[in-house]
Every structure is written in structure tokens, then in C-alpha cells.
Amino acid sequence: MFGGVGLYHDELFFGLIDDDVLYLKADDSNRADYTSRSMEPFRPFVDRPLYSMSYFQVPAEILEDAESLAAWARKSCAVALKAAQTKKPARKKSRAKPRRPRTQC
């Protein structure tokens, strides 16, 4: 999808590694953890620098502390779970034959 490595817990996509940089999923509950440290969001398209996703680079001091990193990863798993629970189920495509318009006799 993006040329990186996806991180999953069960079936929840909560993080990714791209160009040796770890990004974790964020929403309003944990975004300030990243923005207060001036961490950048994941930008998958070089030609679209304003487009970003809800994944933020993890600060070096967090990467170097296993307990802190685990806590941040748990927060991102909670974000991914919340997003999965609020996501609308995909509509199934009908394989039924199209109906002919009714005509009057």
C-alpha cells in the first residue's frame, strides 16, 4: 500500500514504519502527545506535501524507553479500536439481476 511495514494488534492497524521511522495512529485523544513535541504526521505522497494521515512520528525519547513506547502503542491501539467501532460497515454489492421497468398492459 505505501511501501512500508504495517503494525497490527489482532486485526487493528495501529502503526507503521516507513523509511526507518515509526508512526503511530492518533486522534483527538492522543494527538497532543505528538504535536506538543513538534512531531510530523505521516505524509505518504511526496508530490502532495499537504496531504497527511492520522499517524504521527514517535519521538526519539519515547523510542528509547520501552515502557513509554508500550504505553504510546497501547494508546494507538485504543484509537484504532475506536475508529474500527465507529466505521460504517461496507455495503455489499448486489449480484441480483437488474429489474425491468414495469409497463402497463
Legacy VTK file of the C-alpha trace (Angstrom):
# vtk DataFile Version 3.0
C-alpha trace
ASCII
DATASET POLYDATA
POINTS 105 float
0.000 0.000 0.000
2.640 2.573 0.990
5.909 0.640 0.724
6.394 0.440 4.490
5.616 -2.011 7.264
2.183 -2.069 8.891
1.843 -2.732 12.613
-1.189 -4.678 13.785
-2.646 -5.824 17.080
-5.137 -8.566 16.292
-6.732 -7.039 13.178
-6.251 -3.409 14.193
-3.804 -1.346 12.139
-2.272 0.966 14.749
1.104 1.971 13.354
3.582 1.823 10.539
7.264 2.028 9.777
8.338 3.929 6.675
11.930 4.898 5.840
13.033 3.642 9.285
10.590 5.988 11.025
7.901 4.718 13.410
4.476 6.350 13.168
1.568 5.570 15.495
-2.156 6.188 14.976
-3.539 9.346 16.557
-6.857 11.087 17.120
-8.066 13.835 19.455
-7.284 11.664 22.486
-3.519 11.456 21.873
-2.629 13.890 19.051
-1.304 16.467 21.553
1.341 13.946 22.680
2.847 14.317 19.209
2.092 17.921 18.317
3.407 19.252 21.638
6.761 17.717 20.660
6.544 19.062 17.077
6.348 15.547 15.613
5.340 15.287 11.969
2.368 13.369 10.590
2.906 10.604 8.066
2.864 12.025 4.535
2.698 9.133 2.073
2.856 11.178 -1.136
5.926 13.266 -1.926
4.052 15.153 -4.637
1.229 16.077 -2.200
3.044 17.554 0.823
-0.139 18.928 2.409
-1.789 15.500 2.492
-1.169 13.667 5.742
-2.676 10.749 7.587
-3.622 10.255 11.239
-0.274 8.691 12.087
2.495 10.674 13.763
6.223 10.155 14.100
7.208 8.838 17.523
9.749 10.999 19.415
13.236 9.574 19.965
12.929 9.749 23.779
9.830 7.538 23.588
11.562 5.054 21.262
14.408 4.741 23.751
12.136 3.932 26.715
10.396 0.555 26.355
7.707 1.305 28.959
6.839 4.656 27.390
6.791 3.148 23.915
4.454 0.376 25.073
2.135 2.969 26.650
2.062 5.030 23.446
1.412 1.893 21.377
-1.484 0.945 23.686
-2.987 4.414 23.184
-2.721 3.960 19.415
-4.372 0.545 19.645
-7.247 2.173 21.539
-7.503 4.807 18.790
-7.576 2.091 16.119
-10.238 0.153 18.049
-12.399 3.263 18.415
-12.053 4.012 14.698
-12.998 0.431 13.790
-16.065 0.549 16.027
-17.317 3.822 14.550
-16.588 2.899 10.943
-19.671 2.214 8.858
-19.835 -1.340 7.515
-19.170 -1.614 3.804
-22.218 -2.133 1.669
-22.367 -5.455 -0.081
-22.808 -5.250 -3.797
-25.912 -6.949 -5.010
-25.494 -9.620 -7.629
-29.184 -9.651 -8.429
-30.242 -9.056 -11.974
-31.440 -5.528 -12.674
-35.191 -5.177 -12.676
-37.000 -4.352 -15.851
-39.247 -1.335 -15.667
-42.888 -2.256 -15.272
-45.139 -1.458 -18.148
-48.854 -1.200 -18.172
-50.852 -3.576 -20.302
LINES 1 106
105 0 1 2 3 4 5 6 7 8 9 10 11 12 13 14 15 16 17 18 19 20 21 22 23 24 25 26 27 28 29 30 31 32 33 34 35 36 37 38 39 40 41 42 43 44 45 46 47 48 49 50 51 52 53 54 55 56 57 58 59 60 61 62 63 64 65 66 67 68 69 70 71 72 73 74 75 76 77 78 79 80 81 82 83 84 85 86 87 88 89 90 91 92 93 94 95 96 97 98 99 100 101 102 103 104
